[in-house]
Each structure stands twice: as structure tokens, then as C-alpha cells.
């Protein structure tokens, strides 16, 4: 076998997880003693190489550890977890065993105190695969596919660049274990881990204070930069400008499009650096934009409906980012009027996210007209009504009257009962019912008597302007 030949070299390289491990049976437990990470950790306690565990229904898929190390090899229906970043599947009770065989997930950042050039270089993250699509990078032959899950490791692939090789000495060479990774076909949009730096927290001990008294000039420089503890952030970015790089910052609204948002979030974490993919239901939109605001050629991908896109655009306006990063849209909502206007389509049809990233990277940038509303009370009207509108910014694809009322009714109903709007078909049925009801009631029939549109300082009749 190939691994007998590579065992010593693998041990020296620190990639012990690539070799089979023979250890005594570990007592079966109900799960890992430490907390399983299910989302990216942005705190000071973040550990590089942590897996992002998701619940999975892959009950028939074999545990990544194999028969030699798996503590539940005889249990066929034991709960399993799948890592969103490297796509390995293990029993929940076997997660702790991954640390014992030194198999970590792909690195997403680097430590700030590391000055060694070797530590800042990105290497392949090799993973065993018992099933693998595509062809071998070395011999060009397809990987053997079986109807049932095989216990045999058929391929070795990198979770960064997605290169895959047969588990044979003739295909996977010894020197490839330590090779640098190019990040593959999407290298131009992936944020390299070397750009994201975990910053050490400033020390406030008596010993450090005496050192600062001796170096007053250094103290003044650092105080101007705001390195005090109140302004400290666990992570910072140091990008390397390149005309070939167009990093994409992905924001996903899991509530959009039924269950599509969650699936899209997981797919982007697999292809990109998980630290450039953000779940909007967890918050952190403004913090993410502030972290990436100095990245050259930055592009943003908004995965959601028109409301999600408007939320991101408003956050960009508040931060005043210059230059303003272009925003692409992956339509996951129901109406998706803005996505249609910008030629991103009326809905996501489960096309590969790899294709979407290519479109974002190569897409041309156009201007979008956004209006800021300033409302003044009419002197001819009594002192009744609201003093402030719920929204004061809108995009130029706005509408008045019938269709706008139906859209508002759908939005308010979904906010009140989100569990009833978990499928695109059901959402469209609600649209149809609300539109039919509003059409019969004719709630907007007298709109032209109350609204006056002024375009280029000239009055325009509402009925004519809103055809």
C-alpha cells in the first residue's frame, strides 16, 4: 500500500492524519466534551483549523476516521456531523479523535506573532476521500465509483484548490505533501488566510507599564494609532494589492428562498475562506464591512431578496466606504425586482456557486440610482399623521400603488410569521392571493388625489408617471 511507503515522510511533515493510526479502543461517549463549533469564531479565543460542524443526514456515509480509530465502527445509525469547510463526515462521538490524530480543518487566518515566512505560506490541505467526483489530476482517469459506500480510500484531494489524485504512488507523489497551494480556479476571489491576522490583546500589566515609561516615543506613536484596549479588535486584515485579485465578500440571508439560503451558505464556505462568508441572521454586517473596507478591488455578493440587498447598500452608505465596492446579487427572495433589473435573474435555480463566483469576478460594474427622501409636512394639511417615514432611502426601480401595497403586505406577513414562508412556491401563492384581494378592494384607486410627483422641478401627474 502507498501509506506504508509514505508513513515516515508524513510523520516528519506533521501531517499524521494522512497515515492510518493504530490505537487502543477509546470508550464510547455521547459526544465531544468540548463545544462543537458550528459557525466561524471571531473572538480572541479563536483556534486556527477548527472544523465547522453541521448536522447531516448522511447516515450511510462512513466515518472519516476509518475502522482503526473510529469509536463507533459497529454503530450504523449513530449521529454524524459534517464539516462545512472540508466536507468530512464523522460520528459525533469521534470528533475528539480528530485532534488525537492531528487532523484539523483548513486554516482560515494566521497568528499575529508569527514572523516565520514558512508559517505564512499556504500549503495544500489534503483530505482522504472514499468518494470523489471528476478525474485524477495526474493520470486523467476517473475515480472509481461504487454503488455502495466503500471502506477504501480512493482519492486524496485538497480542500482549498480542489485538486484530487488517486490514492496510488504513481499519482500522488511524496513531494506534493508539502507543496504550496495556488487556491485553484477561484484564487482571484478567495481571501488568503495570510491576509487575516489574529491580533494579540494588549497587555496592561505593571511590567508592561514600566517598559512603556522607558520608551515614551513609542508610546506616543501607538497612542495615535489607537492601540489601546478599548479600540482593540481580535482580527485585522493586511491585504497584498494585486490587479489580479478581486476578493468577494459574501453575505447570505438564510431566511430568503425557503431553505436555499442555508444550502448556499454551506457551499460558499466549502469553496471560499469561511471568514469571507457571513450569515446575516447572526448579525455582524457592519463589523464585516469595517474589517474588509481597505481591501483593494473588493466585491460584495448579496445572497437574498431585495430587502437584503437594500440592507447591505444602506450599511455601505453609513460607513462611507471609498471607493464604493460593487454589489452583485444572488436572488433568493420571491420578487427579486432589483436582481431582475441588474440582469442577475428572477431567482436562484440551484446552479453551481462556482459559476456564480465567476460571474461576480468578471461582471461589469454599472451605476445604481439611489434616492434619499426628505419629507416635509404640507402647510395645507392638518397636524395629523406620522412625522417620519419607516424608510428614507429607496432604489430607482420603485413603484407606487397596487403592486407596492402587495409587496408591503407580503413583507409584513413574513416578518410576523416567518415559519409560514419557507418555500418559494408558497410565497408566490401568497403574492397571487394578496394581489387578487387588493385588486378587488381597489385600495389604491384614489392615490393620484394624494400624491404629487416632482421630476426636474416640474410637476407630473401621478397616474401618468406610474404606468
C-alpha positions as CSV (number, residue, x, y, z in Angstrom):
1,X,0.0,0.0,0.0
2,X,1.0,3.6,-0.7
3,X,0.8,4.6,3.0
4,X,3.4,2.1,4.1
5,X,5.8,3.9,1.8
6,X,4.8,7.4,2.9
7,X,4.4,6.8,6.7
8,X,7.8,8.1,7.8
9,X,7.7,11.2,5.5
10,X,4.2,12.0,6.6
11,X,5.3,11.8,10.3
12,X,8.1,14.2,9.7
13,X,5.9,16.7,7.8
14,X,3.4,16.9,10.7
15,X,0.5,15.6,8.6
16,X,-0.1,12.5,10.7
17,X,-3.7,12.4,9.7
18,X,-2.7,11.1,6.2
19,X,-1.4,7.9,7.7
20,X,-3.5,5.1,9.3
21,X,-3.3,5.2,13.1
22,X,-3.5,2.1,15.2
23,X,-4.5,3.0,18.8
24,X,-6.4,1.2,21.6
25,X,-10.2,1.5,21.5
26,X,-11.5,4.6,23.2
27,X,-14.5,4.3,25.4
28,X,-17.7,5.3,23.7
29,X,-19.2,8.6,24.8
30,X,-22.3,10.6,23.9
31,X,-20.3,13.3,22.2
32,X,-17.3,15.5,22.5
33,X,-16.5,17.1,25.8
34,X,-15.7,20.5,24.3
35,X,-18.2,22.6,22.5
36,X,-18.6,21.9,18.8
37,X,-18.0,24.9,16.6
38,X,-21.0,25.5,14.2
39,X,-20.0,29.0,13.0
40,X,-16.9,31.0,12.5
41,X,-15.3,32.2,15.7
42,X,-14.2,35.9,15.6
43,X,-13.3,36.2,19.3
44,X,-9.9,36.3,20.8
45,X,-10.3,32.6,21.7
46,X,-10.5,31.5,18.0
47,X,-8.4,28.5,17.2
48,X,-7.0,28.1,13.7
49,X,-8.1,24.9,12.0
50,X,-11.4,24.4,13.8
51,X,-14.0,22.5,12.0
52,X,-17.4,24.0,11.3
53,X,-19.8,21.1,12.2
54,X,-23.2,20.9,10.7
55,X,-25.9,18.3,11.3
56,X,-26.1,15.8,8.4
57,X,-28.4,13.0,7.3
58,X,-25.5,11.1,5.7
59,X,-26.3,8.1,7.8
60,X,-24.8,5.7,5.3
61,X,-21.5,7.6,4.9
62,X,-18.6,6.0,6.7
63,X,-16.8,7.9,9.5
64,X,-13.7,9.7,8.3
65,X,-11.6,8.1,10.9
66,X,-12.0,4.6,9.4
67,X,-12.2,1.3,11.3
68,X,-8.8,1.7,13.0
69,X,-9.7,4.8,15.0
70,X,-13.5,5.1,14.9
71,X,-15.0,4.5,18.3
72,X,-18.4,3.7,16.8
73,X,-17.5,1.4,14.0
74,X,-20.2,-1.1,14.9
75,X,-22.9,1.5,15.2
76,X,-24.6,2.1,11.8
77,X,-27.2,4.7,12.9
78,X,-25.1,6.8,15.3
79,X,-25.4,10.6,14.8
80,X,-22.9,12.2,12.5
81,X,-21.6,15.7,11.8
82,X,-20.2,17.2,8.5
83,X,-17.7,20.0,8.3
84,X,-18.8,22.8,6.0
85,X,-15.2,23.8,5.2
86,X,-13.5,20.5,4.4
87,X,-16.6,18.2,3.9
88,X,-15.5,15.3,6.1
89,X,-18.2,13.3,7.9
90,X,-17.6,11.8,11.4
91,X,-19.6,10.4,14.2
92,X,-20.4,13.0,16.9
93,X,-18.6,10.8,19.4
94,X,-15.5,10.6,17.2
95,X,-14.9,14.4,16.9
96,X,-12.3,14.4,19.7
97,X,-10.4,11.7,18.0
98,X,-9.6,14.1,15.1
99,X,-7.4,16.1,17.5
100,X,-5.6,13.0,18.6
101,X,-4.6,12.1,15.0
102,X,-3.7,15.7,14.4
103,X,-6.3,16.3,11.6
104,X,-7.5,19.9,11.6
105,X,-9.6,21.8,9.2
106,X,-8.1,24.1,6.6
107,X,-6.5,27.2,8.2
108,X,-8.5,30.5,7.8
109,X,-6.1,33.0,9.4
110,X,-2.6,33.4,10.7
111,X,-1.3,34.3,14.1
112,X,-0.1,37.9,14.5
113,X,3.1,36.9,16.4
114,X,4.3,34.6,13.6
115,X,7.3,36.1,11.8
116,X,8.5,32.9,10.1
117,X,7.9,33.0,6.3
118,X,7.1,29.3,6.3
119,X,4.2,29.8,8.7
120,X,2.7,32.5,6.4
121,X,2.7,30.3,3.3
122,X,-0.4,28.4,2.3
123,X,0.0,24.7,1.7
124,X,-2.4,22.1,0.4
125,X,-4.9,20.8,2.9
126,X,-5.0,17.1,2.0
127,X,-8.1,15.1,2.8
128,X,-8.9,11.4,2.3
129,X,-11.9,10.7,0.1
130,X,-13.8,7.5,-0.2
131,X,-15.9,9.0,-2.9
132,X,-14.6,11.6,-5.4
133,X,-16.1,13.2,-8.5
134,X,-14.1,14.2,-11.5
135,X,-10.7,12.9,-12.7
136,X,-7.3,12.5,-11.3
137,X,-5.0,15.5,-11.8
138,X,-2.0,13.2,-12.5
139,X,-3.3,10.4,-14.8
140,X,-6.5,12.0,-16.1
141,X,-8.6,8.9,-15.3
142,X,-12.0,9.0,-13.4
143,X,-12.2,7.9,-9.8
144,X,-13.8,4.6,-9.2
145,X,-17.4,5.0,-8.2
146,X,-19.3,2.2,-6.4
147,X,-23.0,1.8,-5.7
148,X,-22.3,1.3,-2.0
149,X,-20.1,3.3,0.3
150,X,-16.6,1.8,0.1
151,X,-14.2,1.5,3.0
152,X,-11.3,2.0,0.7
153,X,-9.7,5.5,0.3
154,X,-9.9,6.1,-3.5
155,X,-8.6,9.7,-3.6
156,X,-6.6,12.4,-1.9
157,X,-7.9,16.0,-2.5
158,X,-7.1,19.5,-1.3
159,X,-10.0,21.3,0.3
160,X,-8.6,24.6,-1.0
161,X,-7.8,24.2,-4.7
162,X,-9.9,21.0,-5.1
163,X,-7.2,19.1,-6.9
164,X,-7.6,15.4,-6.5
165,X,-5.3,12.4,-7.0
166,X,-5.7,8.6,-7.0
167,X,-4.5,7.0,-3.8
168,X,-1.6,5.5,-5.6
169,X,2.1,6.1,-5.6
170,X,2.1,6.6,-9.3
171,X,-0.4,9.5,-8.9
172,X,0.2,11.2,-5.6
173,X,3.9,11.8,-5.1
174,X,5.7,12.4,-1.8
175,X,6.8,15.9,-2.5
176,X,3.2,17.0,-3.0
177,X,2.5,16.8,0.7
178,X,4.5,20.0,1.4
179,X,3.7,21.8,-1.9
180,X,2.3,25.3,-1.8
181,X,-1.4,25.7,-2.8
182,X,-2.5,28.0,-5.6
183,X,-6.1,28.2,-4.3
184,X,-7.3,26.8,-7.6
185,X,-9.7,28.2,-10.1
186,X,-11.1,30.8,-7.7
187,X,-7.8,32.1,-6.5
188,X,-8.8,35.6,-7.6
189,X,-11.8,35.9,-5.3
190,X,-10.6,33.9,-2.3
191,X,-9.2,35.8,0.7
192,X,-5.9,34.0,1.6
193,X,-5.5,33.1,5.2
194,X,-2.3,35.1,5.3
195,X,-4.3,38.3,4.9
196,X,-6.4,37.7,8.0
197,X,-4.3,38.2,11.2
198,X,-5.3,37.4,14.7
199,X,-4.1,40.2,16.9
200,X,-2.8,39.7,20.4
201,X,-4.6,41.6,23.1
202,X,-2.6,44.5,24.6
203,X,-1.1,43.7,27.9
204,X,-1.9,46.1,30.8
205,X,0.3,44.5,33.5
206,X,2.7,46.5,35.7
207,X,5.7,45.1,33.9
208,X,4.5,46.4,30.6
209,X,3.6,49.8,32.0
210,X,7.2,50.2,33.3
211,X,8.5,49.3,29.8
212,X,6.3,52.0,28.2
213,X,7.7,54.6,30.6
214,X,11.2,53.9,29.3
215,X,10.0,54.2,25.6
216,X,7.9,57.3,25.6
217,X,8.4,58.0,21.9
218,X,7.0,54.6,21.0
219,X,4.1,55.2,23.4
220,X,3.2,58.3,21.5
221,X,3.2,56.6,18.2
222,X,1.0,53.7,19.4
223,X,-1.4,56.0,21.2
224,X,-2.1,57.9,17.9
225,X,-2.9,54.7,16.2
226,X,-5.4,53.8,18.9
227,X,-3.9,50.5,20.0
228,X,-5.4,50.9,23.5
229,X,-7.6,48.1,24.8
230,X,-10.8,49.9,24.1
231,X,-10.1,50.0,20.4
232,X,-8.6,46.6,20.1
233,X,-10.2,44.0,17.8
234,X,-9.2,40.3,17.7
235,X,-8.7,40.3,13.9
236,X,-7.3,42.7,11.3
237,X,-6.6,42.4,7.6
238,X,-3.3,43.1,5.8
239,X,-4.1,42.6,2.1
240,X,-1.4,42.4,-0.6
241,X,-2.7,44.6,-3.5
242,X,-2.8,42.8,-6.9
243,X,-4.6,43.7,-10.1
244,X,-5.5,40.1,-10.5
245,X,-7.2,39.9,-7.1
246,X,-10.9,40.7,-6.8
247,X,-11.8,39.3,-3.3
248,X,-15.5,38.6,-2.9
249,X,-17.3,39.3,0.5
250,X,-20.4,37.0,0.7
251,X,-23.4,37.9,2.8
252,X,-26.2,35.3,3.0
253,X,-29.7,35.7,4.4
254,X,-30.7,32.1,5.3
255,X,-34.3,33.2,5.7
256,X,-34.6,34.0,2.0
257,X,-35.8,31.5,-0.5
258,X,-37.0,28.9,2.0
259,X,-34.1,26.5,2.7
260,X,-32.0,27.8,-0.2
261,X,-30.1,30.3,1.9
262,X,-28.7,27.7,4.3
263,X,-27.5,25.5,1.4
264,X,-25.9,28.4,-0.4
265,X,-24.1,29.4,2.8
266,X,-22.6,26.0,3.2
267,X,-21.5,25.8,-0.5
268,X,-19.7,29.1,-0.3
269,X,-17.9,28.0,2.9
270,X,-16.6,25.0,1.0
271,X,-15.3,26.9,-2.0
272,X,-14.1,30.1,-0.2
273,X,-12.4,31.0,3.0
274,X,-15.1,30.7,5.6
275,X,-14.0,34.0,7.1
276,X,-15.2,35.8,4.0
277,X,-18.7,34.3,4.2
278,X,-21.2,35.8,6.7
279,X,-24.5,34.6,7.9
280,X,-26.7,37.7,8.2
281,X,-29.0,36.0,10.7
282,X,-26.1,36.0,13.1
283,X,-25.5,39.8,12.7
284,X,-22.1,41.4,12.1
285,X,-22.8,43.1,8.8
286,X,-21.2,46.4,9.8
287,X,-18.3,44.7,11.6
288,X,-17.5,42.7,8.5
289,X,-17.6,45.7,6.2
290,X,-15.3,47.6,8.6
291,X,-12.9,44.7,8.6
292,X,-12.7,44.5,4.8
293,X,-13.1,48.2,4.0
294,X,-9.4,48.6,3.0
295,X,-9.2,45.5,0.8
296,X,-8.4,46.7,-2.8
297,X,-10.8,45.6,-5.6
298,X,-13.3,44.3,-3.1
299,X,-16.6,43.0,-4.4
300,X,-19.7,42.0,-2.5
301,X,-22.2,39.3,-3.2
302,X,-25.6,39.7,-1.5
303,X,-27.5,36.4,-1.3
304,X,-31.1,37.1,-0.5
305,X,-34.1,39.2,-1.6
306,X,-34.4,42.9,-2.4
307,X,-34.6,43.7,1.3
308,X,-31.2,42.0,1.9
309,X,-29.6,44.0,-0.9
310,X,-31.1,47.2,0.4
311,X,-29.8,46.5,3.9
312,X,-26.3,46.0,2.6
313,X,-26.4,49.1,0.4
314,X,-27.6,51.2,3.4
315,X,-24.7,49.8,5.6
316,X,-22.2,50.8,2.8
317,X,-23.7,54.3,2.7
318,X,-23.4,54.7,6.5
319,X,-19.8,53.6,6.5
320,X,-18.9,55.9,3.6
321,X,-16.6,53.3,2.0
322,X,-14.5,54.8,-0.8
323,X,-14.3,53.6,-3.4
324,X,-17.7,52.1,-3.1
325,X,-17.4,48.3,-3.6
326,X,-19.7,46.9,-6.4
327,X,-22.5,44.7,-5.1
328,X,-23.7,41.6,-7.0
329,X,-26.9,39.8,-6.3
330,X,-27.7,36.1,-5.9
331,X,-31.6,36.3,-5.9
332,X,-33.0,34.1,-3.1
333,X,-36.2,36.0,-2.5
334,X,-39.6,35.9,-4.1
335,X,-40.0,39.1,-6.1
336,X,-36.3,39.8,-6.7
337,X,-37.1,43.0,-8.7
338,X,-33.6,44.5,-8.2
339,X,-31.9,41.3,-9.3
340,X,-34.0,41.3,-12.5
341,X,-33.2,44.9,-13.1
342,X,-29.4,44.2,-12.8
343,X,-29.7,41.0,-15.0
344,X,-29.0,38.6,-12.2
345,X,-32.2,36.7,-12.9
346,X,-35.5,36.3,-11.1
347,X,-34.4,33.5,-8.8
348,X,-31.7,31.1,-7.9
349,X,-32.1,27.8,-9.8
350,X,-29.5,25.7,-8.0
351,X,-26.8,26.5,-10.4
352,X,-23.2,25.8,-9.2
353,X,-21.9,28.6,-6.9
354,X,-18.6,28.2,-8.7
355,X,-20.3,29.6,-11.8
356,X,-21.8,32.4,-9.7
357,X,-18.4,33.4,-8.4
358,X,-17.0,33.6,-12.0
359,X,-19.9,35.9,-12.9
360,X,-19.2,38.1,-9.9
361,X,-15.5,38.2,-10.7
362,X,-15.9,39.0,-14.4
363,X,-19.1,41.1,-14.3
364,X,-19.1,44.7,-15.5
365,X,-19.9,47.4,-13.0
366,X,-22.9,49.7,-13.6
367,X,-24.3,52.6,-11.6
368,X,-27.4,52.2,-9.5
369,X,-29.6,55.3,-8.8
370,X,-30.4,55.5,-5.1
371,X,-32.7,58.2,-3.7
372,X,-32.6,59.8,-0.3
373,X,-36.1,61.0,0.8
374,X,-36.6,64.2,2.7
375,X,-40.2,64.5,3.9
376,X,-41.8,67.9,4.7
377,X,-45.3,68.5,6.1
378,X,-47.6,70.2,3.7
379,X,-48.8,73.5,5.2
380,X,-52.3,73.0,3.8
381,X,-52.8,69.7,5.7
382,X,-53.8,69.4,9.4
383,X,-51.3,68.3,12.1
384,X,-52.2,64.6,11.7
385,X,-50.3,61.6,10.5
386,X,-46.8,60.3,11.1
387,X,-43.8,62.6,11.3
388,X,-41.3,60.1,10.0
389,X,-41.3,57.5,7.2
390,X,-40.2,53.9,8.0
391,X,-37.6,54.2,5.2
392,X,-35.9,57.2,3.8
393,X,-33.8,55.6,1.0
394,X,-35.1,53.7,-2.0
395,X,-33.7,52.5,-5.3
396,X,-34.9,53.7,-8.7
397,X,-37.0,50.6,-9.5
398,X,-39.6,51.8,-7.1
399,X,-43.4,51.6,-7.7
400,X,-46.5,53.2,-6.2
401,X,-50.0,51.9,-5.5
402,X,-51.3,48.4,-6.2
403,X,-48.0,46.4,-6.6
404,X,-46.2,48.3,-3.9
405,X,-49.1,47.6,-1.4
406,X,-49.0,43.8,-2.2
407,X,-45.2,43.7,-1.7
408,X,-45.5,45.5,1.6
409,X,-48.3,43.1,2.8
410,X,-46.1,40.1,1.9
411,X,-43.1,41.6,3.8
412,X,-45.1,42.4,7.0
413,X,-46.8,38.9,6.9
414,X,-43.4,37.2,6.6
415,X,-41.9,39.2,9.4
416,X,-44.8,38.3,11.7
417,X,-44.9,34.6,10.8
418,X,-41.6,33.5,9.2
419,X,-42.3,29.8,9.6
420,X,-45.2,30.1,7.1
421,X,-42.9,31.4,4.3
422,X,-40.4,28.6,4.0
423,X,-40.9,27.7,0.3
424,X,-40.8,29.8,-2.8
425,X,-44.0,28.2,-4.2
426,X,-45.9,29.1,-1.1
427,X,-44.6,32.6,-1.2
428,X,-45.8,33.0,-4.8
429,X,-49.2,31.7,-3.9
430,X,-49.4,34.3,-1.1
431,X,-48.5,37.0,-3.7
432,X,-51.2,35.8,-6.0
433,X,-53.9,35.8,-3.3
434,X,-52.9,39.2,-1.9
435,X,-52.8,40.7,-5.4
436,X,-56.3,39.3,-6.2
437,X,-57.7,40.6,-2.9
438,X,-56.2,44.0,-3.3
439,X,-57.4,44.2,-6.9
440,X,-61.0,43.6,-5.8
441,X,-60.8,46.1,-3.0
442,X,-59.1,48.8,-5.1
443,X,-57.3,50.2,-2.1
444,X,-55.1,52.4,-4.4
445,X,-57.9,53.9,-6.6
446,X,-57.6,57.4,-5.2
447,X,-53.8,57.5,-4.9
448,X,-53.5,60.3,-7.6
449,X,-55.5,62.6,-5.3
450,X,-53.0,62.4,-2.5
451,X,-49.6,62.1,-4.2
452,X,-47.8,64.6,-6.4
453,X,-44.5,63.7,-8.2
454,X,-42.0,66.4,-9.0
455,X,-39.4,65.5,-11.6
456,X,-36.7,68.0,-12.6
457,X,-38.6,70.8,-10.8
458,X,-41.8,70.2,-12.9
459,X,-45.0,68.6,-11.6
460,X,-46.0,65.3,-13.1
461,X,-49.4,63.7,-12.8
462,X,-49.2,60.6,-10.7
463,X,-51.4,58.5,-13.0
464,X,-49.2,59.2,-16.0
465,X,-45.9,58.8,-14.2
466,X,-46.7,55.4,-12.7
467,X,-47.9,53.4,-15.7
